Amino acid sequence: MNITVLELNEDKVKISLIGQGHTFMNALISEIQKDPTVDVANYIIEFQFSDPVLTVTTHDMKDPIAPILAACNRLSSTCGDLISDLSKMKQ
């Protein structure tokens, strides 16, 4: 996945996630919002064929990248569990 960092401060990050759509972004936002350090987590797709821009802000000047990484790890783990369960069914 290609990303472009548009803005990075102590408590805010804006990232363009090239080629992603609503399905992935909704799952990602849902996971990011579970983090208690997160103040705002949202995304905007300005035009139908434009790339989404993810914005995350945190409370108390916490690192805004950390909740994104944690959310991605949780999503990856969930997908790994699903793959494992489906593989068992195929056997």
C-alpha positions as a LaTeX table, in Angstrom:
\begin{tabular}{lrrr}
\hline
Residue & $x$ (\AA) & $y$ (\AA) & $z$ (\AA) \\
\hline
Met1 & 0.00 & 0.00 & 0.00 \\
Asn2 & 1.33 & 3.42 & $-0.90$ \\
Ile3 & 0.83 & 6.29 & 1.51 \\
Thr4 & 1.64 & 9.96 & 1.41 \\
Val5 & 2.04 & 11.90 & 4.64 \\
Leu6 & 0.33 & 15.24 & 4.11 \\
Glu7 & 0.74 & 16.60 & 7.63 \\
Leu8 & 2.47 & 15.35 & 10.78 \\
Asn9 & 2.50 & 17.13 & 14.13 \\
Glu10 & 2.88 & 16.00 & 17.73 \\
Asp11 & $-0.83$ & 15.16 & 18.02 \\
Lys12 & $-2.15$ & 15.13 & 14.43 \\
Val13 & $-1.46$ & 13.23 & 11.24 \\
Lys14 & $-3.04$ & 13.42 & 7.78 \\
Ile15 & $-2.23$ & 10.57 & 5.42 \\
Ser16 & $-3.39$ & 9.82 & 1.89 \\
Leu17 & $-3.86$ & 6.07 & 1.39 \\
Ile18 & $-3.47$ & 5.58 & $-2.32$ \\
Gly19 & $-5.94$ & 3.24 & $-3.98$ \\
Gln20 & $-8.06$ & 2.49 & $-0.92$ \\
Gly21 & $-11.83$ & 2.78 & $-0.73$ \\
His22 & $-14.63$ & 3.03 & 1.77 \\
Thr23 & $-14.54$ & $-0.64$ & 2.80 \\
Phe24 & $-10.97$ & $-0.60$ & 4.12 \\
Met25 & $-11.23$ & 2.93 & 5.47 \\
Asn26 & $-14.38$ & 2.17 & 7.48 \\
Ala27 & $-12.73$ & $-0.88$ & 9.06 \\
Leu28 & $-9.58$ & 1.12 & 9.84 \\
Ile29 & $-11.46$ & 4.06 & 11.36 \\
Ser30 & $-13.55$ & 1.70 & 13.47 \\
Glu31 & $-10.39$ & 0.15 & 14.93 \\
Ile32 & $-8.57$ & 3.47 & 15.43 \\
Gln33 & $-11.52$ & 4.90 & 17.37 \\
Lys34 & $-11.17$ & 2.11 & 19.96 \\
Asp35 & $-7.95$ & 3.72 & 21.20 \\
Pro36 & $-8.60$ & 5.96 & 24.24 \\
Thr37 & $-5.81$ & 8.37 & 23.23 \\
Val38 & $-7.63$ & 9.23 & 19.98 \\
Asp39 & $-9.60$ & 12.47 & 19.86 \\
Val40 & $-10.68$ & 12.36 & 16.19 \\
Ala41 & $-10.29$ & 9.68 & 13.53 \\
Asn42 & $-11.95$ & 10.20 & 10.18 \\
Tyr43 & $-11.36$ & 10.07 & 6.48 \\
Ile44 & $-12.51$ & 12.02 & 3.46 \\
Ile45 & $-12.75$ & 10.93 & $-0.16$ \\
Glu46 & $-13.17$ & 14.29 & $-1.84$ \\
Phe47 & $-14.09$ & 13.03 & $-5.30$ \\
Gln48 & $-15.35$ & 9.69 & $-6.56$ \\
Phe49 & $-11.97$ & 8.57 & $-7.88$ \\
Ser50 & $-9.68$ & 10.33 & $-5.42$ \\
Asp51 & $-7.66$ & 8.69 & $-2.69$ \\
Pro52 & $-8.92$ & 8.85 & 0.89 \\
Val53 & $-7.24$ & 11.16 & 3.36 \\
Leu54 & $-7.08$ & 9.80 & 6.91 \\
Thr55 & $-6.91$ & 12.31 & 9.76 \\
Val56 & $-6.11$ & 11.26 & 13.32 \\
Thr57 & $-5.73$ & 13.60 & 16.29 \\
Thr58 & $-4.92$ & 12.56 & 19.84 \\
His59 & $-5.38$ & 13.85 & 23.39 \\
Asp60 & $-2.48$ & 15.20 & 25.44 \\
Met61 & 0.00 & 15.37 & 22.57 \\
Lys62 & 0.15 & 11.56 & 22.19 \\
Asp63 & 1.79 & 10.11 & 19.08 \\
Pro64 & $-0.91$ & 10.02 & 16.33 \\
Ile65 & 0.84 & 7.23 & 14.40 \\
Ala66 & 0.68 & 4.72 & 17.29 \\
Pro67 & $-3.13$ & 4.24 & 17.19 \\
Ile68 & $-2.99$ & 3.68 & 13.42 \\
Leu69 & $-0.31$ & 1.02 & 13.81 \\
Ala70 & $-2.22$ & $-0.68$ & 16.61 \\
Ala71 & $-5.43$ & $-0.66$ & 14.56 \\
Cys72 & $-3.65$ & $-2.15$ & 11.54 \\
Asn73 & $-2.16$ & $-4.88$ & 13.73 \\
Arg74 & $-5.60$ & $-5.75$ & 15.14 \\
Leu75 & $-7.11$ & $-5.88$ & 11.63 \\
Ser76 & $-4.25$ & $-8.05$ & 10.43 \\
Ser77 & $-4.67$ & $-10.41$ & 13.37 \\
Thr78 & $-8.40$ & $-10.71$ & 12.74 \\
Cys79 & $-7.78$ & $-11.50$ & 9.08 \\
Gly80 & $-5.14$ & $-14.07$ & 10.05 \\
Asp81 & $-7.63$ & $-15.77$ & 12.36 \\
Leu82 & $-10.25$ & $-15.84$ & 9.60 \\
Ile83 & $-7.78$ & $-17.31$ & 7.11 \\
Ser84 & $-6.82$ & $-20.00$ & 9.61 \\
Asp85 & $-10.44$ & $-20.89$ & 10.35 \\
Leu86 & $-11.35$ & $-21.02$ & 6.65 \\
Ser87 & $-8.31$ & $-23.17$ & 5.90 \\
Lys88 & $-9.43$ & $-25.68$ & 8.52 \\
Met89 & $-12.85$ & $-25.88$ & 6.88 \\
Lys90 & $-11.29$ & $-26.67$ & 3.50 \\
Gln91 & $-9.32$ & $-29.63$ & 4.83 \\
\hline
\end{tabular}
